[in-house]
Amino acid sequence: MTEARESWASTADGLLLSLRPWASPDHARIDLPGRSSAYGRDSDSLEAFARSFLLAAIRLRGEDGNDPHDLAGWYAEGLRAGTDPGSPHAWPRPDQLGQAKVEACSIALGLHFSRPWLWDRLADTDRERVVAWLSTVVGEEYPPINWVWFQIVVETFLKSVGGPWLLADIESGLAVHESLYRDHGWYADGPERAFDHYNGWALHVYPLLWASMDGSLCEPRLEAAWRDRLSAYLDTAVQLIGGNGSPLIQGRSLTYRFAAAAPLWMGAITGATDLPMGLLRRAASGMLGHFLDRGVPDERGLLNLGWYGEWPAIAQSYSGPGSPYWAVKGMLGLLLPPDHPVWVEPEQPLPVESGDFTLELPEPGWLVSGTQSDGIVRIANHGTDHSNPGDRRTDSPLYARLGYSTHTMPPLGQRAWSEAVENSIALVHPDLGPSHRNGFTTIGPGVSVASTHWVRTAEDTGPEHGSGRSGTVVDGPRIVMGSALRGNQEVRAVLIPPDASLDRSWSLEISGWPLSADEPPTEVIDGPSARVETKTGLASIIAGGIGFADAEIRRLDASSPVGEHTAIPLLRTNPVAGRIYAAVVTLVGSTTSQQPLPTVRLTGTTVVVEWGDGDPSSVDLAPPDRFN
C-alpha cells in the first residue's frame, strides 16, 4: 500500500472506530454529543449511522472484503435493529421523516458497495426488513434539488435485490437533474442561483455512481454527457483550491468539510478527466490535510459541527451531530485499489502553486484570481445569491457577498444575517445598518444591478437552509456595482444613478475582506485607507480609489468559526446621485506579496484601472436600457 493511501485508510478507520462508544448496544443508534437538528435525535442518530456506514462500505469494497475491524458485522447488527419495527431503536422511515430519505440513499449505496460481504450474508428475514424500510421511498415526492438522487439510488438498489421500484420515479428524478444543468460543468442546486459545493459532492458524484449500479437504466448518451460535464467541472474545481488545501469557503453545509474532494475522486474512479492522477490526489489530499492539521477530527476522534473546532452556528437547521459525516464522500478514493494510478503517480502542484491566474466562470458569475506567492484563491461574485432576480430577502453571508476566498470565512453571527457587514457595497441606514443586494440582476462579467433594501429579520421564524432571511422590507434605490480583479487586488465600483432618491441620513459603504482570529487583528487607518492583519500575516486592506475620504474598521466578536475576533476594513462617504465611487480591496497572505496600488480613473460611466504591472482593465457601469 502506498504511503498516501495508507494515511487515508488510517484516517477513515479512526473516524469509524471513534463512533463506536456512542452507539447503542445493537448499533442501530449512534447518539453523538452536540446540538440536535430541527428533526430531532432519532433523525440525528440515523444520520450518524447511515453516513458512517457508507464509509465502512467504501473501506470493505476498497479492501476487497479484508475486514480487521469487523465493519461488516458491526453495521449488519445496526441494520437488523434499525429496520426492525419491533426494535426499541427502530429508525424513522423515509415516508415518515424527510431526512430519512437522505439517509436511505447512504444505506442503499453502502449496501451496494459492500454487497458480497454484508448483504449477501444477511438472513432472509433481515433482508426483507431492510427492503421494507427502503421501499417506503417508492412513489414519494422529493424536492427538485440534489435530493432526487436519493430516490433514484435507493430504488435502483431495490431493483437489484428484487424489491419494489418505479421507473417513473427514476425518470422524473433524471429529468429534474437535467433541468439543474447550466453549462461548462456547472449545476445549480435547484431553480435558484444556488451555486455551491453541492455541484461537486452531489450533482457530479451520484449520477456516475448510479450509472455503475445498473447499466440497463442509464442511457449511454446520458452517461457520456455526465462524464463530459465532470471533466469540464474538474478543470475549474482544481483552480478553486487554495495552496493551503482549503476549498473555497462559500455556500451551505460547510461543516461537511473535505466532502468537497468527492468530485476529484470521481474523476479518478471514472477516468472522466484529462487531469493528471497526481494532481487529483494532491488536490484531495490537500483538502484532507488542511483539516487534519487544524484539529479535525476533535480530541474524541469525532467530526463535530464546525469548521476546525466546534462551532454549531455554522450549521443550517437541518444539520445535527451526525451531519458532518457526509465528509466521508471525500474519501471515495478508498474504493480504488493501492495500485491505481491515483495512488502511485507522483503528486503534481495545484494551479495556484504553479503560478498566478485569473479566469471567468459565467455560470456562477464569478471572477477568479489565484496568487502563487500566498496560495490564496479569491472570487468576485456577481452571479450567485441562492435566490432569483427580484428576491428581497437579506443577503446570505454564504452566497451573496461580493467576495469569497480559500483563506477567509464570512462572519456567520446573527448580525451578519441581518446586515451586509463585509465584502459588500451598501447604503447604510442609521437604524437598519448596511443594505442588501439579494435578488440582483447580472448584466455582464463582474457587473450587477441591485435594488438595495433592508429587512427586519427579527420577524423571520422559518428554517435556516442557507438562503437570506425574510421580514418587512424597507426599499432603497437601485445601484450598479462592478468588479475588476487582478492578483490580490479587486477594484470595487458603484454607480448611484442620477434619478436615485437618497435620504440624507444614509451613507455609502464599501467593505473589504473579513479577517478572524483568536486574537484581535491589528489595525492601521490612514485617511482613505484601512488595513487589518492577523498574527499569521494575512492582511485585508481597503483604499480609496474614487470618492472616499474616510476609512473605518468594523469589529465583530463570536461571529466566525475560525476565530473569536473579526475585523473588517471599510470606506464610507455621503453619497450623491449620479456619481461613481470606487475602492481598491486587497487580500494578501504577506506584506511582501502585496501589489502596488493601481490607478483608478473614470471615462464616462467606465471605470478604468491601470494595474501596477501597467496592464489596463475596465468596468462599464452604464445600466442597461431596461433600468434607465
VEXMILO-53590 format. One line per field, with one value per residue (C-alpha): residue number from 0; residue in one letter; x negated, y negated, z. Coordinates in steps of 0.001 Angstrom, whole numbers. Example, Ala and Ser with C-alpha at 12.3 -4.5 7.8 and 13.67 -1.06 7.14 Angstrom:
num <- [0 1] $
residu <- [A S] $
u <- [-12300 -13670] $
v <- [4500 1060] $
w <- [7800 7140] $
***
This chain:
num <- [0 1 2 3 4 5 6 7 8 9 10 11 12 13 14 15 16 17 18 19 20 21 22 23 24 25 26 27 28 29 30 31 32 33 34 35 36 37 38 39 40 41 42 43 44 45 46 47 48 49 50 51 52 53 54 55 56 57 58 59 60 61 62 63 64 65 66 67 68 69 70 71 72 73 74 75 76 77 78 79 80 81 82 83 84 85 86 87 88 89 90 91 92 93 94 95 96 97 98 99 100 101 102 103 104 105 106 107 108 109 110 111 112 113 114 115 116 117 118 119 120 121 122 123 124 125 126 127 128 129 130 131 132 133 134 135 136 137 138 139 140 141 142 143 144 145 146 147 148 149 150 151 152 153 154 155 156 157 158 159 160 161 162 163 164 165 166 167 168 169 170 171 172 173 174 175 176 177 178 179 180 181 182 183 184 185 186 187 188 189 190 191 192 193 194 195 196 197 198 199 200 201 202 203 204 205 206 207 208 209 210 211 212 213 214 215 216 217 218 219 220 221 222 223 224 225 226 227 228 229 230 231 232 233 234 235 236 237 238 239 240 241 242 243 244 245 246 247 248 249 250 251 252 253 254 255 256 257 258 259 260 261 262 263 264 265 266 267 268 269 270 271 272 273 274 275 276 277 278 279 280 281 282 283 284 285 286 287 288 289 290 291 292 293 294 295 296 297 298 299 300 301 302 303 304 305 306 307 308 309 310 311 312 313 314 315 316 317 318 319 320 321 322 323 324 325 326 327 328 329 330 331 332 333 334 335 336 337 338 339 340 341 342 343 344 345 346 347 348 349 350 351 352 353 354 355 356 357 358 359 360 361 362 363 364 365 366 367 368 369 370 371 372 373 374 375 376 377 378 379 380 381 382 383 384 385 386 387 388 389 390 391 392 393 394 395 396 397 398 399 400 401 402 403 404 405 406 407 408 409 410 411 412 413 414 415 416 417 418 419 420 421 422 423 424 425 426 427 428 429 430 431 432 433 434 435 436 437 438 439 440 441 442 443 444 445 446 447 448 449 450 451 452 453 454 455 456 457 458 459 460 461 462 463 464 465 466 467 468 469 470 471 472 473 474 475 476 477 478 479 480 481 482 483 484 485 486 487 488 489 490 491 492 493 494 495 496 497 498 499 500 501 502 503 504 505 506 507 508 509 510 511 512 513 514 515 516 517 518 519 520 521 522 523 524 525 526 527 528 529 530 531 532 533 534 535 536 537 538 539 540 541 542 543 544 545 546 547 548 549 550 551 552 553 554 555 556 557 558 559 560 561 562 563 564 565 566 567 568 569 570 571 572 573 574 575 576 577 578 579 580 581 582 583 584 585 586 587 588 589 590 591 592 593 594 595 596 597 598 599 600 601 602 603 604 605 606 607 608 609 610 611 612 613 614 615 616 617 618 619 620 621 622 623 624 625 626 627] $
residu <- [M T E A R E S W A S T A D G L L L S L R P W A S P D H A R I D L P G R S S A Y G R D S D S L E A F A R S F L L A A I R L R G E D G N D P H D L A G W Y A E G L R A G T D P G S P H A W P R P D Q L G Q A K V E A C S I A L G L H F S R P W L W D R L A D T D R E R V V A W L S T V V G E E Y P P I N W V W F Q I V V E T F L K S V G G P W L L A D I E S G L A V H E S L Y R D H G W Y A D G P E R A F D H Y N G W A L H V Y P L L W A S M D G S L C E P R L E A A W R D R L S A Y L D T A V Q L I G G N G S P L I Q G R S L T Y R F A A A A P L W M G A I T G A T D L P M G L L R R A A S G M L G H F L D R G V P D E R G L L N L G W Y G E W P A I A Q S Y S G P G S P Y W A V K G M L G L L L P P D H P V W V E P E Q P L P V E S G D F T L E L P E P G W L V S G T Q S D G I V R I A N H G T D H S N P G D R R T D S P L Y A R L G Y S T H T M P P L G Q R A W S E A V E N S I A L V H P D L G P S H R N G F T T I G P G V S V A S T H W V R T A E D T G P E H G S G R S G T V V D G P R I V M G S A L R G N Q E V R A V L I P P D A S L D R S W S L E I S G W P L S A D E P P T E V I D G P S A R V E T K T G L A S I I A G G I G F A D A E I R R L D A S S P V G E H T A I P L L R T N P V A G R I Y A A V V T L V G S T T S Q Q P L P T V R L T G T T V V V E W G D G D P S S V D L A P P D R F N] $
u <- [0 -1316 -2021 691 3401 2303 2722 6205 7184 5899 7882 11042 10701 10086 13299 15292 13861 14308 18070 18476 18506 21526 23550 26442 25756 27495 25536 28701 28308 25179 26059 23332 22927 23889 26812 29701 31054 34562 35632 34717 32434 33971 33110 29661 28709 29866 27792 24644 25255 26045 23211 20605 21949 21205 17574 17463 18744 16116 13454 14830 15026 11581 10013 11867 13531 10470 12108 9864 12305 15396 17072 19463 20573 20863 23023 25071 26243 27320 29166 31081 32207 32802 35142 36977 40290 40330 36901 36679 34166 36121 35326 37901 38932 38419 42194 42386 39413 37949 34376 34647 34991 31462 30030 31746 29523 26334 27611 28529 25249 23357 25192 24335 20623 20401 22836 20641 19523 22718 25974 25291 24629 27767 30572 33635 35764 33173 33042 36838 36878 34203 36151 39378 37728 36058 39139 41069 39275 41153 43658 42675 42294 38780 37811 36385 32792 29982 32466 33887 30752 31605 34727 33014 30190 32462 34896 32061 30673 34148 34455 31158 32436 35932 37614 40272 39332 40919 39385 41462 39656 36279 37299 38780 35677 33406 35492 35067 31321 31052 33032 30400 27551 26307 23065 19305 19775 21877 25174 27407 28889 32463 34178 32402 28864 27642 24045 22004 20211 23375 22452 19462 20206 23768 24672 21474 21000 24362 25024 21827 22011 25576 24566 22279 25077 27349 26336 29793 31315 28731 28829 25327 25860 26592 23561 21393 22823 22196 18603 18044 19608 17462 14364 15264 16084 12825 10827 12354 12582 8823 8397 10691 8452 6001 2338 3229 5520 8721 11709 13415 15241 18649 22143 24172 23243 19648 19458 19103 15545 13466 16554 15521 12897 15600 15708 11908 12115 14943 12556 10123 12791 14368 11363 13640 10930 7710 6200 3164 3930 1179 2954 6252 4555 2711 5987 7894 5057 4565 8166 7960 4611 5949 8405 6209 3583 6164 7652 10126 11353 11510 9850 12612 11973 15317 16312 18184 20423 17874 15112 11951 13098 16697 18883 22527 23753 22055 24790 28128 31262 31234 27799 27277 24270 24278 24372 20620 20118 21139 17439 16997 17844 14471 12961 14385 10825 10521 12743 9683 7016 3478 2036 4414 2547 4208 2328 -1004 -1646 -3770 -1790 -1609 -1118 2222 2782 2306 -1005 -2193 -1586 837 4045 7359 10483 14187 16850 20050 22422 21920 20987 17520 14269 11425 7859 5181 1782 -1144 -3049 -437 1646 4886 7739 10346 13580 15554 19209 21816 23923 24702 27061 29184 32138 33715 33767 36188 35969 35957 34631 31359 28015 26993 23427 22806 23815 24486 21300 19090 16070 15147 11762 9878 8366 11265 14582 17620 18933 21974 23257 26747 25678 24134 27515 29295 26827 24316 21378 18430 17400 20302 21293 24128 26133 26054 29331 28954 31176 31044 27353 25829 28294 28694 28408 30037 32140 29742 29560 26290 25674 22173 18894 18252 21237 24645 27618 29144 32308 30990 33200 33209 35073 36413 35131 36471 39767 38239 39019 38578 35929 32392 31322 28636 30761 31200 33674 37175 39129 40659 38676 37582 36698 33703 32586 31224 27432 24974 21890 18889 15522 12163 9901 6170 3764 4530 6474 10026 11380 14971 17036 20608 22752 25536 27931 28909 32551 31745 33639 31188 32027 29557 29149 27728 24069 22377 20044 17644 16395 13438 12346 13115 10220 10953 8509 8303 6578 7969 6364 4244 5400 3959 6117 4564 7010 8974 7125 7522 5635 6219 3775 3581 519 45 -477 2869 3896 7099 6699 9061 8006 9999 9926 12645 14896 13814 12039 12648 11854 13067 12690 15768 15205 17362 16984 18115 19141 16772 15885 12202 11664 13329 12430 13263 12095 13302 11826 14284 14666 17650 18894 22047 23406 24502 26862 25246 21746 19411 17386 14577 12229 9246 9839 6867 6493 2886 1018 -2002 -3193 -5995 -3498 -1294 -972 -1379 1947 3494 4562 8328 9994 13304 14251 17981 19551 16498 14051 10550 7965 4227 2720 -717 -2147 -924 1910 5343 8808 12162 15633 18609 21245 23784 27100 28892 31771 34427 33095 32983] $
v <- [0 -3441 -5827 -8210 -5563 -4143 -7582 -7980 -4469 -5071 -8305 -6582 -3714 -6158 -8011 -4769 -3331 -6612 -6361 -3023 -4336 -6473 -3595 -1702 1965 3071 457 -975 -4349 -6466 -9275 -11873 -14839 -18258 -20417 -18491 -19274 -20575 -16967 -15609 -12995 -9994 -11571 -12615 -9138 -7580 -10173 -9227 -5528 -5892 -8248 -6279 -3049 -4492 -4942 -1410 -100 -2105 -510 3013 2502 944 3736 6487 7610 7617 6552 6469 4228 6340 3410 5740 7487 4310 2472 5597 5603 1990 2676 5531 3474 207 1770 3980 2252 4100 2857 91 -1548 -1238 -4057 -6571 -5541 -7710 -8083 -9376 -11766 -13732 -13487 -9685 -9940 -11324 -8682 -5857 -6696 -6290 -2957 -1719 -2875 -1275 1998 1848 1285 3972 6482 9629 9127 7853 8046 11494 12799 11419 13800 13690 12096 9367 8643 8477 5882 3763 3894 2981 -46 -1248 -651 -3398 -5834 -4421 -6926 -9604 -13271 -14738 -18421 -19379 -19632 -17113 -15095 -13386 -11225 -9797 -8223 -7134 -5347 -3611 -2338 -1109 909 2247 3310 5196 7269 7923 5174 2699 -246 -2563 -3502 -6684 -7770 -7304 -9040 -12034 -12324 -12232 -14945 -17167 -16543 -17562 -20735 -21746 -21757 -25113 -24860 -24261 -21559 -23675 -22700 -24886 -23021 -23980 -26699 -29494 -30764 -28160 -27505 -25840 -22613 -20567 -20977 -18726 -16452 -15609 -16539 -15181 -12242 -10474 -10281 -8407 -6183 -5339 -4612 -1883 -302 787 235 1147 -2010 -4563 -5693 -5786 -9363 -10494 -8789 -10308 -13759 -13333 -12318 -15367 -17642 -16193 -16703 -20340 -20920 -19423 -21715 -24557 -22866 -22367 -26121 -26848 -25105 -27182 -26411 -25648 -22857 -24660 -24506 -27779 -28786 -29527 -28020 -25978 -22729 -23857 -21508 -18653 -19936 -17625 -16224 -18814 -16283 -13891 -15024 -14786 -11103 -10625 -11828 -9110 -6408 -7047 -8313 -11121 -13769 -14675 -15982 -14023 -11491 -13035 -16387 -14837 -13197 -16393 -18298 -15713 -15069 -18796 -19173 -16316 -17540 -21070 -19853 -17200 -19879 -22099 -19791 -17778 -15321 -16564 -15061 -12417 -11442 -12978 -15256 -17908 -20703 -23324 -24100 -23496 -23411 -23017 -25980 -24853 -28121 -27160 -24584 -25001 -23930 -20531 -19698 -17677 -15955 -13211 -15588 -16243 -12595 -13431 -14300 -10591 -11323 -12985 -9534 -7838 -7353 -4458 -2483 -2318 347 -506 -54 -2523 -5401 -7962 -6408 -5704 -8577 -11441 -14360 -17450 -21010 -22762 -25559 -28190 -26549 -26744 -30431 -33346 -33047 -34751 -33343 -33994 -31479 -32678 -30136 -31138 -34664 -34634 -36315 -34228 -35144 -32884 -34107 -31749 -33822 -33302 -30427 -32403 -31911 -34698 -35275 -38407 -37369 -38937 -35876 -33823 -34638 -31473 -33489 -34668 -38184 -40351 -38370 -40791 -38721 -39621 -38751 -35296 -35623 -32170 -33184 -36852 -38614 -40229 -38142 -34654 -33007 -29939 -31826 -33816 -32820 -35109 -36090 -33955 -35543 -36986 -40451 -39047 -37530 -40839 -43293 -43078 -43661 -42630 -42216 -44445 -47676 -49064 -52089 -52385 -53164 -54805 -52177 -49146 -49160 -48201 -47383 -44143 -43350 -39909 -39394 -41454 -41166 -40185 -42370 -41306 -39794 -41350 -43748 -43571 -45836 -45705 -47166 -47973 -47103 -46491 -43656 -43490 -39959 -39650 -38711 -35612 -32418 -29955 -27245 -28262 -26432 -28843 -31473 -35025 -35961 -37342 -40138 -43507 -45199 -48833 -49775 -51783 -52939 -50850 -50897 -49404 -47669 -46148 -44482 -44293 -41585 -41118 -39270 -40035 -43210 -43990 -47377 -47579 -50331 -51566 -53959 -55807 -56607 -60261 -59527 -57796 -59137 -59363 -60095 -62498 -60133 -57385 -56838 -54741 -51977 -49622 -46935 -44608 -41112 -39861 -38516 -36372 -35100 -34081 -37396 -40680 -41533 -44659 -47764 -50808 -53655 -56369 -58720 -56833 -53602 -50892 -47700 -44796 -41939 -38694 -37341 -34895 -37807 -37565 -41139 -42785 -46295 -48837 -52100 -54897 -54946 -57497 -59498 -58347 -60326 -58280 -54720 -52684 -49248 -47189 -44653 -41676 -39079 -35454 -35656 -33267 -29560 -30394 -32938 -34802 -38251 -39569 -42819 -44311 -47426 -49721 -53097 -55380 -58614 -60680 -59512 -61849 -60742 -60485 -59764 -56773 -55616 -53070 -51380 -49058 -45939 -43671 -40257 -39205 -36483 -38594 -42162 -41020 -39875 -42978 -44638 -48387 -50190 -50597 -53924 -54267 -56871 -57480 -57772 -58480 -55534 -53347 -52715 -52348 -50544 -50771 -47897 -48083 -45962 -48527 -46450 -48101 -46779 -48480 -48071 -49707 -50659 -52032 -50385 -48546 -50330 -48492 -50062 -53651] $
w <- [0 -850 1994 764 638 3985 5541 4076 5215 8728 8965 7724 10206 13022 12171 12179 15380 17256 16737 18483 22079 21143 19694 21253 22139 18935 16903 15310 17005 17115 19521 19195 21523 20265 19231 17733 14276 13672 13031 16462 17949 16196 12875 14047 15232 11959 10114 12022 11346 7641 6737 8634 7118 3690 4745 6160 2832 954 3124 2537 -1215 -1481 593 -1286 1927 4178 7423 10513 12418 11615 9887 8063 11245 13304 10762 9944 13566 13262 10019 11634 14610 12769 10217 12702 13581 16902 17972 20599 18277 15022 12610 11392 7876 4780 4386 7966 8045 5178 6437 6395 2597 2542 4837 2955 -1 2020 3321 -148 -1663 1217 694 -2994 -2320 387 -1097 -1112 2484 4098 2148 740 4260 5909 6793 4558 7291 7792 4057 3943 6723 5047 1773 3562 5195 1992 -140 1646 -694 -3700 -5052 -2539 -3517 -3431 -3735 -7165 -5986 -5413 -3316 -6416 -6447 -3044 -4525 -7738 -5904 -3386 -5982 -8183 -5286 -4567 -8199 -7909 -4962 -6255 -4237 -5363 -7571 -10112 -13429 -13281 -10090 -11752 -14965 -13158 -10991 -14020 -15656 -12603 -12619 -16264 -15551 -12985 -15500 -16748 -18748 -18540 -15906 -13530 -11947 -9797 -6841 -7637 -9659 -7773 -8353 -5877 -6907 -4180 -3238 -3846 -7502 -6843 -3898 -5029 -8595 -10145 -7774 -7708 -11476 -12293 -9223 -10205 -13799 -12457 -10392 -13245 -16833 -18099 -16583 -17723 -21330 -22855 -24061 -20507 -19039 -21778 -21025 -17289 -17944 -20148 -17531 -14753 -16869 -17503 -13847 -12583 -14863 -12851 -9449 -9076 -9559 -6623 -4073 -2071 -1634 1994 760 1675 -641 -1449 1746 275 384 2841 4605 5119 8104 5578 5179 2961 1228 -1358 -2500 -3756 -7409 -7601 -6683 -9175 -11859 -10819 -10434 -13827 -15779 -16958 -16878 -18622 -15395 -14164 -11450 -9338 -9448 -8363 -5379 -4471 -4504 -2446 -6 362 1493 3984 5279 5665 8284 9895 10528 12241 14849 12769 13978 17553 20623 20775 17164 16106 13261 15186 13941 12969 10508 12505 16113 17221 16230 15976 14440 11163 10641 8938 10773 9037 10476 13634 15247 12611 9642 9370 8434 4885 4769 4017 381 258 913 -2186 -3417 -972 -3347 -5604 -5013 -3883 -7382 -9049 -10765 -8495 -5558 -7219 -9638 -8253 -6911 -9092 -7852 -7765 -10287 -7576 -6643 -10250 -10969 -10830 -12819 -13495 -15089 -15551 -14551 -16217 -14661 -11009 -12133 -10592 -11474 -10029 -9118 -7668 -6466 -6135 -3581 -843 -2249 -1965 -4415 -4408 -6264 -7068 -7109 -9372 -10143 -7027 -4155 -3586 -4910 -8137 -9595 -7667 -4398 -1470 1403 3104 1595 2725 4018 2497 -1030 -1741 -664 -3288 -2309 -1102 -758 396 3324 4821 6353 6067 9510 10352 13550 13820 12692 9511 8570 9213 7669 4818 7154 4921 1287 244 -1428 652 1631 5407 7162 10614 12234 9921 9003 5621 2829 899 -2816 -2804 -5941 -8067 -11857 -13533 -16594 -17609 -16382 -12996 -13147 -11490 -10741 -7271 -5822 -2379 565 4276 6020 9558 10146 13697 12042 10345 12235 9347 8988 8050 4900 3713 1981 3213 5941 5425 7097 6409 3625 3539 -37 -1163 -4602 -7440 -7845 -10329 -8938 -10648 -10078 -11803 -10347 -10774 -8495 -4862 -5670 -6697 -7722 -6490 -8009 -7705 -9753 -7937 -10827 -11338 -10519 -7211 -4219 -1324 2285 3913 6847 4606 3888 1204 2299 548 2923 2457 3409 6945 8982 12023 14629 18270 18982 17646 14279 14361 12517 10789 9452 7290 5588 2924 3684 6321 6983 9352 9820 11766 13545 10652 8246 6433 5625 4437 3023 1519 -86 -1638 -5413 -6212 -3931 -454 2240 5398 6468 9421 10979 11836 14594 15500 18257 18345 14687 12931 13119 12594 15363 18205 16855 13372 11798 8503 6869 5110 3436 3923 2393 1865 -1499 -4284 -7041 -10463 -9173 -9310 -6306 -6259 -3803 -4066 -1961 -1200 408 714 2560 3489 3067 775 -1867 -1861 -5252 -5848 -5746 -9194 -10655 -10987 -13235 -14955 -18591 -18556 -16764 -17336 -14504 -15975 -13866 -14542 -12580 -11054 -13894 -16444 -17885 -18005 -17122 -17375 -15894 -17601 -15046 -17544 -16628 -19434 -21157 -19179 -15975 -17278] $
***
